[in-house]
Amino acid sequence: MLLKMTTGLSGPDLNLAPGDKHEFGDGEAERLIEAGFAVKADADDAPVAAPARKKGKANVVSTESDPGAE
């Protein structure tokens, strides 16, 4: 059964992040759904895309203690 993960799941044979899709056996799939770790995935769903990153450096410097900063 094809599942879409709602939480991360990792082990010796796999490493899944939320949104990843993976094929599981029926018993394991039902257990993961009941535990809230996954939901049934439609085969026609588009893969989950990562959000686009902004280019450049983030401004993480505080200007609160610098009276000369604008």
DSSP file (Angstrom, degrees, kcal/mol; ACC not computed):
  #  RESIDUE AA STRUCTURE BP1 BP2  ACC     N-H-->O    O-->H-N    N-H-->O    O-->H-N    TCO  KAPPA ALPHA  PHI   PSI    X-CA   Y-CA   Z-CA
    1    1 A M              0   0    0      0, 0.0    23,-2.7     0, 0.0     2,-0.5   0.000 360.0 360.0 360.0 134.1    0.0    0.0    0.0
    2    2 A L  E     -A   23   0A   0     21,-0.2    39,-2.3    39,-0.2     2,-0.3  -0.702 360.0-174.3 -83.8 124.2    1.4    3.4   -0.9
    3    3 A L  E     -AB  22  40A   0     19,-2.6    19,-2.1    -2,-0.5     2,-0.5  -0.865  22.8-142.7-119.3 153.0    1.5    5.8    2.0
    4    4 A K  E     -AB  21  39A   0     35,-3.2    35,-2.3    -2,-0.3    17,-0.2  -0.976  30.9-125.4-111.7 122.3    2.4    9.5    2.4
    5    5 A M  E     - B   0  38A   0     15,-3.0    14,-3.0    -2,-0.5    33,-0.3  -0.411  24.1-174.8 -72.8 139.3    4.3   10.1    5.6
    6    6 A T  S    S+     0   0    0     31,-2.8     2,-0.3    12,-0.2    32,-0.2   0.554  77.9  25.5-103.6 -15.8    3.0   12.7    8.1
    7    7 A T  S    S-     0   0    0     30,-1.3     2,-0.2    10,-0.1    12,-0.1  -0.882  97.1 -85.3-136.2 168.6    6.0   12.4   10.4
    8    8 A G        -     0   0    0     -2,-0.3     2,-0.3    10,-0.1     9,-0.2  -0.483  40.9-175.7 -75.4 149.2    9.6   11.3    9.9
    9    9 A L  E     +C   16   0B   0      7,-2.5     7,-3.8    -2,-0.2     2,-0.3  -0.961   6.4 169.8-147.1 125.3   10.4    7.6   10.1
   10   10 A S  E     +C   15   0B   0     -2,-0.3     5,-0.3     5,-0.3    -2,-0.0  -0.973   6.3 145.4-139.1 155.1   13.9    6.1    9.9
   11   11 A G        -     0   0    0      3,-2.9     3,-0.3    -2,-0.3    -2,-0.0  -0.890  64.6 -66.2-164.4-170.5   15.5    2.8   10.4
   12   12 A P  S    S+     0   0    0      0, 0.0     3,-0.1     0, 0.0    -2,-0.0   0.761 131.2  35.1 -65.9 -24.0   18.3    0.6    9.1
   13   13 A D  S    S+     0   0    0      1,-0.2     2,-0.3     0, 0.0    -3,-0.0   0.555 123.1  20.0-108.7  -9.6   16.6    0.2    5.7
   14   14 A L        -     0   0    0     -3,-0.3    -3,-2.9     2,-0.0     2,-0.3  -0.990  46.0-158.3-156.6 161.6   14.9    3.6    5.1
   15   15 A N  E     -C   10   0B   0     -2,-0.3     2,-0.4    -5,-0.3    -5,-0.3  -0.858  23.6-179.9-145.7 105.4   14.8    7.2    6.0
   16   16 A L  E     -C    9   0B   0     -7,-3.8    -7,-2.5    -2,-0.3     3,-0.0  -0.880  11.2-158.3-115.3 140.3   11.5    9.0    5.3
   17   17 A A    >   -     0   0    0     -2,-0.4     3,-2.3    -9,-0.2   -12,-0.3  -0.702  44.8 -74.0-106.2 162.1   10.6   12.7    5.9
   18   18 A P  T 3  S+     0   0    0      0, 0.0   -12,-0.2     0, 0.0    -1,-0.1  -0.344 123.5  26.6 -55.3 133.6    7.1   14.1    6.3
   19   19 A G  T 3  S+     0   0    0    -14,-3.0    29,-0.5     1,-0.4   -13,-0.1   0.155  90.8 128.0  96.2 -17.9    5.5   14.2    2.8
   20   20 A D    <   -     0   0    0     -3,-2.3   -15,-3.0   -16,-0.1     2,-0.4  -0.393  51.4-139.3 -69.2 148.8    7.6   11.3    1.4
   21   21 A K  E     +A    4   0A   0    -17,-0.2     2,-0.3    -3,-0.1   -17,-0.2  -0.901  26.7 168.2-110.8 141.5    5.7    8.5   -0.2
   22   22 A H  E     -A    3   0A   0    -19,-2.1   -19,-2.6    -2,-0.4     2,-0.5  -0.994  34.4-118.0-152.6 146.6    6.7    4.8    0.3
   23   23 A E  E     +A    2   0A   0     -2,-0.3     2,-0.3   -21,-0.2   -21,-0.2  -0.759  37.1 177.1 -88.2 125.9    5.2    1.4   -0.4
   24   24 A F        -     0   0    0    -23,-2.7     2,-0.0    -2,-0.5    -2,-0.0  -0.881  35.4 -98.2-123.8 157.0    4.5   -0.7    2.7
   25   25 A G     >  -     0   0    0     -2,-0.3     4,-2.8     1,-0.1     5,-0.2  -0.348  44.5-105.1 -65.4 158.1    2.9   -4.1    3.2
   26   26 A D  H  > S+     0   0    0      1,-0.2     4,-2.3     2,-0.2     5,-0.2   0.882 117.9  48.1 -58.3 -43.8   -0.8   -4.0    4.2
   27   27 A G  H  > S+     0   0    0      1,-0.2     4,-1.9     2,-0.2    -1,-0.2   0.932 115.5  43.3 -64.2 -46.4   -0.2   -4.9    7.8
   28   28 A E  H  > S+     0   0    0      2,-0.2     4,-2.3     1,-0.2    -2,-0.2   0.876 112.6  54.3 -66.3 -37.8    2.6   -2.4    8.3
   29   29 A A  H  X S+     0   0    0     -4,-2.8     4,-2.2     1,-0.2    -2,-0.2   0.926 108.6  47.8 -63.3 -44.8    0.6    0.3    6.4
   30   30 A E  H  X S+     0   0    0     -4,-2.3     4,-2.5     1,-0.2    -1,-0.2   0.888 111.1  51.8 -63.6 -39.1   -2.4   -0.1    8.6
   31   31 A R  H  X S+     0   0    0     -4,-1.9     4,-1.7     2,-0.2    -1,-0.2   0.910 110.7  47.5 -63.4 -43.0   -0.3    0.1   11.7
   32   32 A L  H  X>S+     0   0    0     -4,-2.3     5,-2.3     2,-0.2     6,-1.0   0.871 112.8  48.9 -67.5 -36.9    1.4    3.3   10.5
   33   33 A I  H ><5S+     0   0    0     -4,-2.2     3,-1.1     4,-0.2    -2,-0.2   0.934 111.3  49.0 -67.1 -46.0   -2.0    4.9    9.7
   34   34 A E  H 3<5S+     0   0    0     -4,-2.5    -2,-0.2     1,-0.3    -1,-0.2   0.832 110.1  52.0 -63.3 -32.5   -3.5    3.9   13.0
   35   35 A A  H 3<5S-     0   0    0     -4,-1.7    -1,-0.3    -5,-0.2    -2,-0.2   0.588 115.3-117.4 -79.6 -10.0   -0.5    5.4   14.8
   36   36 A G  T <<5S+     0   0    0     -3,-1.1    -3,-0.2    -4,-0.5    -2,-0.1   0.640  83.2 117.5  84.1  14.7   -0.9    8.7   12.9
   37   37 A F  S   <S+     0   0    0     -5,-2.3   -31,-2.8    -6,-0.2   -30,-1.3   0.649  78.7   8.4 -87.3 -16.0    2.5    8.4   11.2
   38   38 A A  E     -B    5   0A   0     -6,-1.0     2,-0.3   -33,-0.3    -2,-0.2  -0.974  57.1-146.2-157.2 164.9    1.1    8.2    7.6
   39   39 A V  E     -B    4   0A   0    -35,-2.3   -35,-3.2    -2,-0.3     2,-0.1  -0.921  43.4 -85.5-131.3 159.6   -2.0    8.5    5.4
   40   40 A K  E     -B    3   0A   0     -2,-0.3     2,-0.4   -37,-0.2   -37,-0.2  -0.450  45.7-143.5 -64.9 137.0   -3.0    6.6    2.3
   41   41 A A        -     0   0    0    -39,-2.3     2,-0.3    -2,-0.1   -39,-0.2  -0.849   8.6-126.8-105.0 138.2   -1.5    8.3   -0.8
   42   42 A D    >   -     0   0    0     -2,-0.4     3,-1.4     1,-0.1   -39,-0.0  -0.659  15.6-134.3 -78.7 138.7   -3.2    8.5   -4.1
   43   43 A A  T 3  S+     0   0    0     -2,-0.3    -1,-0.1     1,-0.3    -2,-0.0   0.755 105.1  56.4 -65.4 -23.3   -1.1    7.2   -6.9
   44   44 A D  T 3  S+     0   0    0      2,-0.1    -1,-0.3    -3,-0.0     2,-0.0   0.536  80.3 115.2 -87.7  -6.7   -2.0   10.2   -9.0
   45   45 A D  S <  S-     0   0    0     -3,-1.4     3,-0.1     1,-0.1    -4,-0.0  -0.352  70.6-119.1 -63.1 140.7   -0.7   12.7   -6.4
   46   46 A A        -     0   0    0      1,-0.1    -1,-0.1    -2,-0.0    -4,-0.1  -0.528  39.3 -94.3 -74.1 148.0    2.2   14.8   -7.5
   47   47 A P        -     0   0    0      0, 0.0     2,-0.4     0, 0.0    -1,-0.1  -0.285  46.0 -98.8 -61.1 150.0    5.3   14.4   -5.4
   48   48 A V        -     0   0    0    -29,-0.5     2,-0.3    -3,-0.1   -27,-0.1  -0.587  40.8-145.3 -73.9 125.2    5.7   16.9   -2.6
   49   49 A A        -     0   0    0     -2,-0.4     3,-0.1    -3,-0.1    -1,-0.0  -0.696  13.5-117.4 -94.4 144.3    8.1   19.7   -3.7
   50   50 A A        -     0   0    0     -2,-0.3     3,-0.1     1,-0.1    -1,-0.0  -0.523  41.4 -98.4 -73.6 144.9   10.5   21.4   -1.4
   51   51 A P        -     0   0    0      0, 0.0     2,-0.1     0, 0.0    -1,-0.1  -0.326  43.7-100.2 -64.2 147.7    9.9   25.1   -1.0
   52   52 A A        -     0   0    0      1,-0.1     2,-0.3    -3,-0.1    -3,-0.0  -0.423  36.5-132.3 -68.7 141.2   12.1   27.4   -3.1
   53   53 A R        -     0   0    0     -2,-0.1     2,-0.3    -3,-0.1    -1,-0.1  -0.720  15.4-119.5 -95.6 145.2   15.0   28.9   -1.2
   54   54 A K        -     0   0    0     -2,-0.3     2,-0.2     1,-0.1     4,-0.1  -0.596  28.9-122.6 -79.3 143.3   15.9   32.6   -1.5
   55   55 A K  S    S+     0   0    0     -2,-0.3     2,-0.1     2,-0.1    -1,-0.1  -0.561  70.7  37.8 -84.2 152.3   19.3   33.5   -2.8
   56   56 A G  S    S-     0   0    0     -2,-0.2     2,-0.3     2,-0.0    -2,-0.1  -0.292  95.2 -54.0  99.4 175.1   21.7   35.5   -0.7
   57   57 A K        -     0   0    0     -2,-0.1     2,-0.2     1,-0.1    -2,-0.1  -0.654  50.5-117.7 -92.1 144.8   22.5   35.6    2.9
   58   58 A A        -     0   0    0     -2,-0.3     2,-1.1     1,-0.1     3,-0.1  -0.555  24.6-120.6 -77.0 144.0   19.9   36.2    5.6
   59   59 A N        +     0   0    0     -2,-0.2    -1,-0.1     1,-0.2     0, 0.0  -0.755  48.6 154.9 -86.4 100.7   20.3   39.3    7.7
   60   60 A V        +     0   0    0     -2,-1.1     2,-0.5     2,-0.1    -1,-0.2   0.307  33.6 107.8-111.1   7.0   20.6   37.8   11.2
   61   61 A V        -     0   0    0     -3,-0.1     2,-0.3     2,-0.0    -2,-0.0  -0.756  64.4-135.3 -91.6 128.1   22.5   40.6   12.9
   62   62 A S        -     0   0    0     -2,-0.5     3,-0.2     1,-0.1    -2,-0.1  -0.596  13.1-166.3 -80.4 140.1   20.5   42.6   15.4
   63   63 A T    >   +     0   0    0     -2,-0.3     3,-1.1     1,-0.1     6,-0.2   0.287  62.5 102.3-105.4   8.3   20.9   46.4   15.3
   64   64 A E  T 3  S+     0   0    0      1,-0.3    -1,-0.1     3,-0.0    -2,-0.0   0.866  86.5  39.4 -61.2 -39.2   19.3   47.0   18.7
   65   65 A S  T 3  S+     0   0    0     -3,-0.2    -1,-0.3     1,-0.1    -2,-0.1   0.353 100.3  83.2 -95.2   6.4   22.6   47.6   20.5
   66   66 A D    X   -     0   0    0     -3,-1.1     3,-1.4     1,-0.1    -1,-0.1  -0.877  55.2-172.6-113.0  99.1   24.2   49.6   17.7
   67   67 A P  T 3  S+     0   0    0      0, 0.0    -1,-0.1     0, 0.0    -4,-0.0   0.728  84.6  57.3 -65.5 -20.3   23.1   53.3   17.8
   68   68 A G  T 3  S+     0   0    0      2,-0.0     2,-0.2     0, 0.0    -5,-0.0   0.569  85.6  98.9 -85.9  -8.8   24.9   54.0   14.5
   69   69 A A    <         0   0    0     -3,-1.4    -6,-0.0    -6,-0.2    -3,-0.0  -0.496 360.0 360.0 -78.9 147.6   22.9   51.4   12.6
   70   70 A E              0   0    0     -2,-0.2    -1,-0.1     0, 0.0    -7,-0.0   0.449 360.0 360.0 -86.6 360.0   20.0   52.5   10.5
